[in-house]
Amino acid sequence: MNLYAIFFYILAVIIVAFTILAITRRNVMHAIVYLVGSFIATALLFYLLGAPFLAILEVVIYAGAIMVLFLFIVMMLENKADERTPWQFLQPWLPALALAGIAFLVMFVFILLGSGSGSPLPLVTASPLTFGRFLFEKYWLGVEIASFLLFVALVGALYLGRSKKTGA
């Protein structure tokens, strides 16, 4: 087993742990943070497998844009004030901090070693132009459906966050 296989399994465990924590949290903000961690670890996995462009897309689209949409939804919904001590406030975040620390350690090692050096897997890379042409020529309908679903989610968030006027 080589170093890249070990990193692959470490990242796989981190992704599964972040995802399970995101699903099982009752606090929506905690779930969003765990989901962002899962997306970033998935981007690291793409980078490990020789797809740096997909890694960047994962971070920009999923960890960036979609999570910002989720945060807007959460901010528009009513949230009760939290009256806990600092330790009680920090305690639910400890698993996220530990898993993120491991993910950043793996990312730091990736940066030191370089992408794909000494990897037994053949690297398959595509330029952004090639990837874009492939995506929009072959899967244009899926892209349009995804953009429409994001639009519907935004309209739903605006509807849920709208203040209710009495007597109107």
NUBAZA-179011 format. One line per 2 residues: number of its first residue (from 1); for each residue x, y, z of C-alpha. Coordinates in nm, 3 decimals, m for minus. Example, Ala and Ser with C-alpha at 12.3 -4.5 7.8 and 13.67 -1.06 7.14 Angstrom:
2
1) 1.230,m0.450,0.780 ~ 1.367,m0.106,0.714
//
This chain:
168
1) 0.000,0.000,0.000 ~ 0.149,0.333,m0.104
3) 0.110,0.679,0.042 ~ m0.170,0.779,m0.199
5) m0.377,0.475,m0.104 ~ m0.340,0.567,0.262
7) m0.451,0.925,0.188 ~ m0.742,0.791,m0.014
9) m0.868,0.584,0.278 ~ m0.812,0.867,0.526
11) m1.014,1.103,0.307 ~ m1.285,0.841,0.258
13) m1.323,0.805,0.635 ~ m1.330,1.184,0.678
15) m1.597,1.222,0.409 ~ m1.815,0.951,0.559
17) m1.772,1.091,0.912 ~ m1.854,1.449,0.804
19) m2.158,1.328,0.611 ~ m2.290,1.118,0.898
21) m2.242,1.411,1.136 ~ m2.423,1.642,0.890
23) m2.719,1.406,0.871 ~ m2.748,1.345,1.244
25) m2.721,1.704,1.374 ~ m3.033,1.873,1.504
27) m2.882,2.221,1.476 ~ m2.898,2.333,1.114
29) m2.584,2.547,1.137 ~ m2.384,2.248,1.262
31) m2.517,2.035,0.978 ~ m2.415,2.297,0.723
33) m2.062,2.321,0.862 ~ m2.025,1.942,0.853
35) m2.156,1.934,0.497 ~ m1.902,2.198,0.393
37) m1.630,1.983,0.549 ~ m1.755,1.685,0.349
39) m1.744,1.887,0.027 ~ m1.391,2.010,0.095
41) m1.270,1.658,0.174 ~ m1.433,1.541,m0.150
43) m1.244,1.813,m0.334 ~ m0.923,1.684,m0.178
45) m1.015,1.337,m0.302 ~ m1.061,1.470,m0.655
47) m0.723,1.640,m0.628 ~ m0.564,1.316,m0.510
49) m0.709,1.130,m0.808 ~ m0.556,1.377,m1.054
51) m0.853,1.603,m1.123 ~ m0.756,1.945,m0.989
53) m1.017,2.123,m1.201 ~ m1.296,1.912,m1.053
55) m1.152,1.981,m0.708 ~ m1.178,2.355,m0.770
57) m1.533,2.314,m0.906 ~ m1.628,2.115,m0.595
59) m1.505,2.393,m0.368 ~ m1.646,2.682,m0.571
61) m1.984,2.534,m0.662 ~ m2.072,2.308,m0.373
63) m1.878,2.438,m0.074 ~ m1.919,2.795,m0.195
65) m2.237,2.868,m0.384 ~ m2.474,2.600,m0.258
67) m2.367,2.639,0.103 ~ m2.418,3.016,0.076
69) m2.770,2.941,m0.047 ~ m2.826,2.713,0.254
71) m2.694,2.982,0.487 ~ m2.935,3.236,0.338
73) m3.220,2.995,0.401 ~ m3.111,2.944,0.761
75) m3.071,3.319,0.816 ~ m3.418,3.387,0.682
77) m3.579,3.139,0.918 ~ m3.634,3.231,1.281
79) m3.364,3.109,1.516 ~ m3.385,3.121,1.896
81) m3.108,3.282,2.098 ~ m2.859,3.041,2.250
83) m2.770,3.086,2.617 ~ m2.488,2.840,2.676
85) m2.148,2.861,2.837 ~ m1.846,2.883,2.604
87) m1.758,2.515,2.665 ~ m2.115,2.403,2.592
89) m2.106,2.612,2.277 ~ m1.769,2.468,2.165
91) m1.842,2.104,2.246 ~ m2.062,2.024,1.940
93) m1.793,2.173,1.712 ~ m1.509,1.950,1.837
95) m1.570,1.665,1.585 ~ m1.574,1.916,1.299
97) m1.253,2.077,1.419 ~ m1.079,1.739,1.454
99) m1.188,1.613,1.112 ~ m1.104,1.946,0.949
101) m0.761,1.936,1.110 ~ m0.695,1.592,0.963
103) m0.821,1.707,0.621 ~ m0.594,2.012,0.631
105) m0.300,1.793,0.731 ~ m0.365,1.570,0.428
107) m0.397,1.880,0.209 ~ m0.067,2.014,0.342
109) 0.105,1.684,0.257 ~ m0.050,1.699,m0.094
111) 0.097,2.042,m0.145 ~ 0.439,1.928,m0.029
113) 0.443,1.614,m0.244 ~ 0.281,1.761,m0.556
115) m0.018,1.630,m0.744 ~ 0.016,1.279,m0.885
117) 0.391,1.238,m0.838 ~ 0.476,0.870,m0.806
119) 0.114,0.768,m0.839 ~ 0.046,0.423,m0.983
121) m0.280,0.551,m1.130 ~ m0.262,0.708,m1.474
123) m0.356,1.073,m1.447 ~ m0.649,1.175,m1.660
125) m0.681,1.548,m1.683 ~ m0.890,1.769,m1.903
127) m0.860,2.137,m1.966 ~ m1.147,2.356,m1.848
129) m1.238,2.426,m2.212 ~ m1.263,2.054,m2.293
131) m1.459,1.986,m1.975 ~ m1.699,2.275,m2.043
133) m1.762,2.168,m2.401 ~ m1.823,1.810,m2.293
135) m2.056,1.918,m2.015 ~ m2.264,2.163,m2.214
137) m2.275,1.962,m2.539 ~ m2.353,1.622,m2.392
139) m2.524,1.699,m2.059 ~ m2.685,2.037,m2.124
141) m3.026,1.918,m2.006 ~ m2.889,1.807,m1.668
143) m2.716,2.142,m1.624 ~ m3.040,2.326,m1.704
145) m3.240,2.106,m1.463 ~ m2.986,2.167,m1.186
147) m2.998,2.543,m1.243 ~ m3.379,2.536,m1.240
149) m3.380,2.339,m0.912 ~ m3.147,2.596,m0.755
151) m3.379,2.871,m0.873 ~ m3.681,2.694,m0.719
153) m3.487,2.654,m0.391 ~ m3.409,3.026,m0.391
155) m3.775,3.117,m0.450 ~ m3.875,2.875,m0.173
157) m3.624,3.035,0.065 ~ m3.758,3.381,m0.016
159) m4.114,3.262,0.039 ~ m4.028,3.101,0.374
161) m3.830,3.401,0.490 ~ m4.092,3.654,0.393
163) m4.250,3.826,0.692 ~ m4.616,3.753,0.739
165) m4.831,4.066,0.745 ~ m5.134,4.056,0.970
167) m5.465,4.170,0.833 ~ m5.355,4.169,0.471
//
